[in-house]
Amino acid sequence: MDFLENINERVKRFNIIDIKLVQCTTIFAMLIIVKFIPKIMDINIWWFVALLVLCAIKPLYVMYIKK
């Protein structure tokens, strides 16, 4: 079993609480990075909006369009 298959099998064991905890962990990690490098927040807000849209395209496609 290669690395990605192994990770896939482990992630399939997650329930909704595990997924939300991972999401919170990522948010807090990003807050720590922003605290250490405050210049990141000086970026124009439209870059964040563009990244948000780019990251949302595939999940929205899978949820609403893909059969």
Beta strands, then each sheet from edge to edge (+ up, - down):
end
